[in-house]
Amino acid sequence: MRLSVRHTTIYRFDAPMRFVTQSHRLTPSTCASQRIVAWEVGAEGAVFGASFVDGAGDRVTTMTVEGPVERIDVTVTGEVETIDAAGVLRGHREIISPRTYLRPTQRTKANGALGELAAEALAAAGEEGDLGRAHLLAAAVAEAIAYAPGTTEAHTTAAEALEQGRGVCQDHAHAMIALAQSVGMPARYVTGYLLTGGEEGMGEASHAWAELHVEGLGWVGFDPANRCCPDDRYIRLGSGRDALDAAPIRGVSRGGGTEAMDVTVVVAAQQ
């Protein structure tokens, strides 16, 4: 499938900033399940600096805007060819050991309730291998946390989302990571884009899911919000230990004002 993306992030400052510096994970990597046809990241008046591939195989680029800065429009446009690889990440070059992703963060730390959910999910696993166990954990998250936009915040933890039983794709991914790590499976947070449509799909065009490391198979994606593994409707951007670590845009600014942000993402299938 060929997918087109238009992603705009607008930053507004109530007082002009002296400068703004950002780190972007806004360019998809090339792997067996996706290939960039065309891709461009831009912002008027910005200077794009160093660009490198980090240890997790993700493209990172720096951007700086000199002040006075009252508004920044970061635009992403491009096309990517995708195939359905059943969620298996192949041909993605990275050097970080999967064991790095056994350590939880504040957002993904498993409490007693999350540990109990993992134990209950795997109680009937029998002779299931790691892949089967991962599917059982994903199903448990989908059942325990209903998809409900607007019910959680950016800082909501996996434990908090489970307690209230509602959340969005970020919460599903954090809970999936917590459950997997609690039973000794490396897990990480993934950001990207999703072609949505119809009543069955859950989530917005800017999407997140989890990847679990399965012995003998490698990294495999799981999207509890949509009760599936990523297929050709998904574009993978980058990964990290949680939503903050994997954020497509992270930045610092110097000045005395406050920041407001608006994000719009449109993903479409091309003929």
C-alpha positions in Angstrom: 0.0 0.0 0.0 1.2 3.6 -0.6 0.3 6.0 2.2 0.6 9.8 2.1 1.1 11.8 5.2 0.6 15.4 6.1 1.5 16.2 9.7 1.6 19.8 11.0 2.6 20.9 14.5 2.1 24.5 15.4 3.8 26.1 18.4 2.5 29.5 19.7 4.3 31.5 22.4 2.4 34.1 24.4 5.7 36.0 24.7 8.5 35.9 22.1 11.2 33.3 22.8 14.9 34.2 22.3 15.5 30.8 20.5 13.9 27.4 20.2 15.9 24.1 19.7 14.2 20.9 18.8 15.1 17.3 18.3 13.0 15.5 15.7 12.1 11.8 15.2 9.9 12.7 12.2 11.5 10.5 9.4 10.5 6.9 9.1 13.3 4.4 8.9 13.5 1.9 6.0 12.8 -1.7 6.9 11.2 -4.7 5.4 7.7 -3.4 6.0 8.1 0.2 4.8 10.0 2.2 2.2 10.1 6.0 1.8 9.0 7.2 -1.6 9.2 10.9 -0.7 9.6 12.7 2.6 10.2 16.3 3.7 10.3 18.0 7.1 10.3 21.8 7.1 9.7 25.0 9.2 9.9 28.5 7.9 13.0 30.4 9.3 14.4 27.2 10.9 18.0 25.9 10.5 18.2 22.1 10.4 21.5 20.8 11.8 22.9 17.5 12.7 21.1 14.3 11.6 22.1 10.8 12.7 20.7 7.3 13.3 20.6 6.5 17.0 21.3 3.2 18.6 17.6 2.1 18.2 17.8 2.7 14.5 15.8 5.9 14.4 16.6 9.0 12.4 17.1 12.0 14.7 17.5 15.6 13.3 18.1 18.9 15.2 16.3 22.1 14.4 16.9 25.6 15.7 14.9 28.9 15.3 16.5 32.2 16.4 14.3 34.7 18.1 12.2 36.6 18.6 10.0 33.5 18.0 6.2 33.8 18.4 5.1 30.9 16.3 6.7 27.8 14.6 5.0 25.6 12.1 6.7 22.2 11.7 5.3 20.5 8.6 5.9 16.9 7.5 4.8 15.7 4.1 5.6 12.4 2.3 4.7 9.1 0.9 5.6 5.6 2.1 5.1 2.2 0.6 4.1 -0.4 3.2 3.5 -4.1 3.3 1.8 -6.3 5.9 4.6 -8.1 7.9 2.2 -9.3 10.6 3.9 -6.8 13.0 7.3 -8.3 12.8 10.1 -5.7 12.5 12.7 -7.0 10.0 15.6 -5.3 8.3 15.7 -2.5 10.9 19.3 -1.8 11.8 19.8 -1.1 15.5 22.6 -1.9 18.0 20.9 -1.5 21.4 20.4 -4.8 23.2 16.8 -5.8 23.7 17.6 -6.2 27.4 17.7 -2.4 27.6 13.9 -2.4 27.4 13.4 -4.5 30.5 13.8 -1.5 32.8 10.5 0.4 33.4 10.0 4.1 33.5 7.6 6.1 35.8 4.9 5.7 33.1 5.4 2.0 32.6 6.2 0.7 36.1 4.0 -2.2 37.0 2.1 -2.1 40.3 0.3 -4.9 41.9 -2.8 -4.6 39.7 -0.8 -4.7 36.5 1.2 -7.7 37.8 -2.0 -9.5 38.6 -3.4 -8.7 35.1 -0.3 -10.2 33.5 -0.5 -13.3 35.7 -4.2 -13.8 35.0 -3.6 -13.4 31.2 -0.9 -16.0 31.2 -2.5 -18.5 33.7 -4.0 -20.5 30.8 -1.0 -20.1 28.5 0.1 -23.7 28.9 2.9 -24.5 26.4 2.5 -21.2 24.5 5.8 -19.7 23.4 6.7 -16.1 23.8 4.7 -15.0 20.7 1.5 -16.6 22.1 2.1 -15.1 25.5 2.5 -11.7 23.9 -0.8 -12.0 22.2 -2.5 -13.0 25.5 -1.0 -9.9 27.1 -2.3 -7.7 24.3 -5.7 -9.1 24.6 -5.7 -8.6 28.4 -4.8 -4.9 27.9 -7.5 -4.4 25.3 -10.1 -5.9 27.6 -9.0 -4.0 30.7 -8.7 -0.5 29.2 -11.5 0.7 27.0 -10.6 3.1 24.2 -12.0 6.5 25.4 -10.4 9.7 24.0 -10.1 12.6 26.4 -10.1 10.5 29.6 -6.4 10.6 30.3 -3.5 13.1 30.1 0.0 13.0 28.6 1.4 12.2 32.0 -1.0 9.4 32.9 0.8 6.2 33.9 -0.1 2.6 33.0 -1.2 2.0 36.5 -3.6 5.0 36.5 -5.1 4.0 33.1 -5.7 0.5 34.3 -7.3 1.8 37.5 -9.8 3.9 35.7 -10.3 1.4 32.9 -10.2 3.9 30.1 -7.5 5.5 27.9 -6.1 6.1 24.5 -3.4 4.4 22.4 -0.7 5.9 24.6 -2.2 4.2 27.7 -2.6 0.9 25.9 1.0 1.0 24.8 2.3 1.9 28.3 0.1 -0.9 29.9 1.4 -3.4 27.3 5.0 -2.5 28.1 4.3 -2.8 31.9 2.7 -6.2 31.6 5.5 -7.6 29.3 8.3 -6.3 31.5 6.7 -7.7 34.6 7.0 -11.2 33.1 10.5 -10.7 31.8 9.8 -9.7 28.2 11.6 -6.6 26.7 9.1 -4.1 25.5 9.2 -0.6 24.1 6.9 2.3 22.9 6.5 3.0 19.2 5.2 6.2 17.5 3.9 6.4 14.0 1.0 7.0 11.7 -2.1 4.9 11.1 -4.6 4.9 8.2 -7.9 5.0 9.9 -11.4 4.6 8.6 -14.7 2.9 9.5 -16.2 2.2 12.9 -13.8 -0.7 13.7 -10.6 1.3 13.8 -9.6 2.9 17.1 -7.2 5.8 17.4 -6.2 8.8 15.5 -3.9 9.2 12.4 -1.0 10.0 14.8 -0.7 6.7 16.6 1.3 4.7 19.1 1.7 1.0 19.9 4.1 -1.4 21.7 6.8 -3.7 20.4 7.8 -6.9 22.4 11.0 -8.8 21.8 10.1 -12.4 21.0 13.0 -14.9 21.2 13.9 -16.2 17.8 11.7 -13.7 16.0 12.8 -10.3 17.1 10.7 -7.2 17.7 6.9 -7.7 17.1 4.4 -4.9 17.3 1.1 -5.1 19.2 -1.7 -2.5 19.0 -4.2 -3.3 21.8 -6.3 -0.3 20.9 -7.1 -1.9 17.6 -6.7 -5.5 18.8 -4.2 -6.3 16.1 -0.5 -6.3 15.1 0.6 -3.4 12.9 0.0 -4.1 9.2 0.2 -2.1 5.9 -2.0 0.7 7.4 0.9 1.6 9.8 4.0 3.8 9.3 6.6 3.4 12.0 8.4 6.6 13.0 10.5 5.8 16.1 10.7 4.1 19.5 11.7 4.6 23.1 11.1 3.4 26.6 7.8 5.3 26.9 5.8 8.1 25.2 8.2 10.9 26.4 11.3 9.0 25.3 9.8 8.2 21.9 8.2 11.6 21.2 8.5 12.7 17.6 9.4 16.2 18.7 11.2 17.2 21.8 12.6 20.7 22.4 13.8 23.5 24.7 13.2 27.2 24.4 14.6 30.3 26.1 12.3 33.0 27.2 9.7 33.9 29.7 6.5 32.9 27.9 4.4 29.8 27.8 3.8 27.4 24.9 0.6 26.2 23.2 0.7 23.4 20.6 -1.8 22.2 18.0 -1.3 19.0 16.0 -3.1 17.9 12.8 -2.3 14.6 11.0 -3.9 13.4 7.8 -3.0 9.9 6.4 -4.5 8.8 3.1 -4.1 5.7 0.8 -2.9 6.6 -2.6 -4.1 4.9 -5.8 
